[in-house]
Amino acid sequence: MHPFTYTRVSDTREALDAGRRGGRYIAGGTTLVDLMRETVERPETLVDISDLPLREVDVTERGGLRIGALVTMSEAAAHPKVRTLYPVISDALELSASAQLRNMATIGGNIMQRTRCTYFRDVTADCNKREPGSGCAARHGFNRTHAILGTSDACVATHPSDVAVAFAALEARVHLLGPDGARQAPFADFLLRPGKTPDREQAIKPGELITEVEIPALPRPLKSGYLKVRDRQSYEFALTSAAVALHVRGGVIREARVAAGGVGTVPWKLPDVERHLVGERPSESLWAAAAARAADEARPLRHNRFKAELLKRTVERQLRIVGGSK
């Protein structure tokens, strides 16, 4: 690991000052430290923000939820309000990584994590995300686990986070604090598709700090859940996944929130699936017809063509689990 300077801060202003000078924020360190070991990342200064007061989970006045950036994945998953109001978040967190990592990793760090693409982590391989302009080895290499949605000629890497899929489905907002003050960003705009600049992954300004993720209030009753399909049951990233939240009143679906993971360069919202559900009565035929739209924009590669069909089946299964057919 290359030489670097480490500083620990306990004051938000102190953290922002260090970030303005080019310091990289670190809390649990479960992603950044790994990348430093592999020489993918070479920050000159690490700013440990784990002492900042960003560890609260609160219900908003309208009935939504705010999760502090330094709340650990295990804390968020076990929190009574998260489990009661948005079980899709708890499900996604509990299906992530290992128990040891969930005890260390934070919500802010999770959504900031970088891809697990093997070519990105292999510093001898061409990767536009790691070295802009070098090419994308995955496009013509072994790409079984890569994206089929939101890809570009420059990058086909998937976003690895499970809880980010739940946040995308629920249309969360990211709260940020930086040298220019506080601001919010819709989750759909915070994580960036690769386009021609795959090295730019989040809509975050230099020195900005994630303070919390806010999930808006949704109509009640709300049923939700997360389904993850992977090669093995433990410590494996998704081949496909689906986050679903449905509000059913009077036997009719009034609100639908659906997003997919494991298939997109970012967590992939599925508005065509949602539109097909709203105003309809739950049924087996409805789940199948809605899920059939999940892969309409897919651009499969040589080794991951199976993902388009698997995505449709994953979405259909989770719609059936969450919505039933009564």
N, C-alpha and C positions, 0 to 999 in steps of 0.2 A: 504494500500500500504506500502511495506517495506521501511525502510530508505535508501536513496541514496544521492550521491553527484552530484550537478548540476554545470556545468561550461559552459559559453558561449564564443565562440572564434570568432575572425574576421580575422584570418590569417591562411592560409592553413598549414603552417609548424606547427603552434601551435595545429591545429586540429590533424595532423598526430602524433605529440608527445603524445597527450592525447589518441589517438586511440592505439598507441603502448603500452601504459600502461594499456590497457584493457578497456578504455572508450567506451561506445556505442554511436554511432552517432544518433542524432535526429534533425529533422527539423520541419515538420508539426506535427509529433507525433500522427497521426491518427490511426496508428496500434500499435506501441510500448506502448503508454500510456494505451490503452485498455488492452493489455496483462499484463501490470504491475498491473492494477486494479484487474484483475482476478487471479493474482499471478502465471500466466503461465511463465512470464518473471520476473527475479529478478536481473537486472543489478545493480552493485554497484556505477557506475559513468555514468551520462549522459553528452554527449558533444554536445551542441547546435551549429550546423553549419549553421544556417539560415542566418548569416551575410556574409558567404563566397561568392565570386564573381562567382557563377555558375548558373547564371540566364539568359543566352543568348540563343537565337534560331538563328542559322546562316545557310546559304546555303553554302555548300562546293564548292570548285573550279570546281568539276566535276558535280555539280548539285544535290548532295545529301543533307542531312540535319543533323545538330547537335543540340541536345536539351540538355541544361544544366541540371544537376541533381536536381537543386533547382528551376527550373521552375515549377510552380504549374500546376496541371492537367487542371484547367480552363484556365490558360494563354496559355498553349500549344494547347488546343483545339481551342481557338479563334485566334491563330496566323495566319495571312494571308498566310504565306509560308507553314505552316502545312496543312491548309485547301485546298490550291491550289495544292501542290505537292503530298500530301499523305492524302487524305480525310479519308482513313481507320483509321488513327490515331485519327483524330478529332472525328469520329464516335464512336470509342471505348472509348475514354475519356468521351464523353458526355453521354454515356450509363452506366457510372460507378457511383456507390455510389449516394450521394445527392449533390446538388449545394453547400451546406455549406462545405462538406468534400472536394469537388473538389477545392474549394477556398483555402484550407489549405494544402492538400496533395501534395507532390512533385513527380516528375517523378522518381527520384532515390528511394524514399521511396516506391512508388507503386510497383516497380519490386522486392523490397526486402521484401514485406509484406509476412506474414506467412498464412498458410491455415486457412479457416473458419470452418474446421471440428469440429463438436460439441464435439467429444471425445477428441480432442486436447485441447480445451478450458475448458473442465471439468476436473479439477485436481484430481478428484476421479476416473476417468476412465483410463484404460490401454492405453498408447499411446507411441509408440517407438519414435515418433518425439519429444515428450516432455521429456520422460524418457526412453532412449535406453535400450532395453532388457525387457521392461515390457509387451510387446504384443500390438496387434492392435484390440481394441474393435470394430472398424467399420467393420471388416471383417465378423463378425458373429452378429453384431448389426443391427440397422436400417441404411442402406447404400444407400438410394435412390439418394442422391445428390453426391455420391462419384465417383471416377474415374473408367473408363473401359479400359484406355490405359496407359501404362507405370507403372502399379502397380507391387508390389512385395508382398511376404508373410509378409513383415514387415510394409507395409503402402499402403493405397488406397485413401489417401486424394488428393483432387484436388488443383491446384494452382488457386487462386481467381482473379488474375488480368485480366482485359479486354485488356488494352493497351499492355500488354506483348504478347498477341496473335497476335496483329498487328505487333509488333516488330519481333516476330518469323517468321511470314509470309514474312516480308520484308528483313529478314536475316540481322538484325541490329547487331551492335557491341557495347559492353559496354567498355567505357574508365575508367580506374582505376588509382589511384595514391596512393602509399604506401611507407613504409620505404625503399623499394628496388627500388623506382622510378616509372615511368609510364609504363603502359602496356594496351593492348586491349584484349578482349575476345569475340569471336563470341557469339551472344545471345543464340544460340543453345547449347553452352557448359557452359554458365554462370549459368543457372538454372538446377539443378541436379535432375535426377530421384532418387527415394528413395533407390532402391536396398536393401542392408543390412544395410545402414547407413542413414535412413530417417531424422535423426536429422541434417545432413549436407545438406543444401538446396541450397546454392550458391557457385560457385567456386571463393570465395573471401578470400584473406589471412588476417590474423589478422592485424588490423590497417589500412587496405586499405579503400579508399574512392572512391565512384563512382563520377566521374566528369561530364560525359555526356554520352548520347546515340547517336550513329551515324547511320543514315539510309543511305545505299549506293545509288548512283545514279542508276536509272533504266531507260530503254528505254522509250521514249515518242512517242506517247501519252500513258498515263497510267491511266486506270480507276481502282478505288479501293473503297472498302466499308466494313463495319462490320455489321453483323447481330447477335443479341443476343436473345435467346429464354429462357424465365424464367417464374416462376410461377405467377409473378405479374409485372406490368410495372415499378414500382418505387422501388429504393433501394433494389434490389434483385440480388443475384449472378446467373450466367448463369447455366442453365441445359445443354445447348449446345450453342456454338457460332461459327461463321466462319468469318475469315478475308480473303479477296480475293483481289488480284491485277492482272490485265490482261493487256498485251500490244498486241493490235491487229493492224496489218498492212497489207494492201492489202487483207482484208477479212480473214486473217489467224492469229491464236493465236501464237505469236512469243515467249512470255514469260508468265509464270503463277506462281503466288506465293499464296499458300493456307495454312492456319493453322486453327486449331480448339481449342476452349476453353470449359471449363466446363466438359470435359470428360477425361482429362489427368492429371497425377501428375505434369506435366509441360505443358506449351502451346505446342500443338501438331502439328508439321509440317506434311503435307500430301504429300510427294513426289510422291506416286503412282498416286494420283489425278492429280498432276501437269504434270507428264509425259504423262498421257492420254490426256491432253488438248493441249500440245504444238504440233504445226504443223497441227492442225485441224481447220475446219471452225466452228464458233459458231452455235449451233443448240440445240433444245430442247433435242434431243436424246443424244447429246454429254454431256450436263450437267448431265443428268441422269446416263449415263454410267460411267462418271468420278466420280461422287459422290458415286456411288455404292461401290467404293474402300475405302471410308473414314473409315470404321469400320472393315477393314480386320484383324487388330491385336487386336481387342477388347476382353477383358476378363471380361464379366459382372458378377456382384454379384447378390445376391438374389433379391434385391429390385430395381436395376437400369438396368435391361435388356432392358427396353424401350429406353435407351439412344443410343444404337447402331443404331436402325432405325431412331430415332430422329436426330442423327448426320448426317446420309446420307441425310435426307430431308432438314436439315438446310444448308448443303453445296450445295445441288442442288439448293435450292431457292436463295442463295446468288450468285452463279454462274450465274443464270438467271438474277438477278437484275443488277449485275455489267457488264456482258457480252452481255446481250440481245441474240437474236438468228437470227440476220440479217446476 
